[in-house]
Amino acid sequence: MKKYTIQKSPFVVPTTDGKLIEEHFGNATDGNSQISIAHMVAPSKWSEPFQKPEFDEYTYIIKGKKQFIIDGETVILKTGESIKIEKNTRVQYSNPFDEPCEYLAVCLPAFSIDLVNREEN
């Protein structure tokens, strides 16, 4: 019995905002509710509503820049930088810049729409 799993066909989450989300491990891909790992590309001028997730989220920027508004403080990460945002923190993710932002996101426990707690626009 193999003690590893190679993911060659991540689950591509359907979106309506132009953002690419490829979940490699997590609820949608393999039913793992403990952790999710996703590769994402946020297009230029993309943003999400504020949210207060019930999971820790780690983000590593592969290419470009990404903006975070965390409890009212604006933080901008660039290529090669990373951040951990603790669960139950009010945050907004966006890419107000002129180039796409490619990044990895890791959520503990795994991302679930039921745990993200997005605010209404």
ABEGO torsion letter per residue (X at the ends): XBABBBBABBBBBBBAAGBBBBBABEAAAAGBAABBBBBBBBBBGBBBBBBBBABBBBBBBABEBBBBBBGGBBBBBBBGBBBBBBBGBBBBBBBABABBBBBBBBBOBBBBAAAAGBBBX
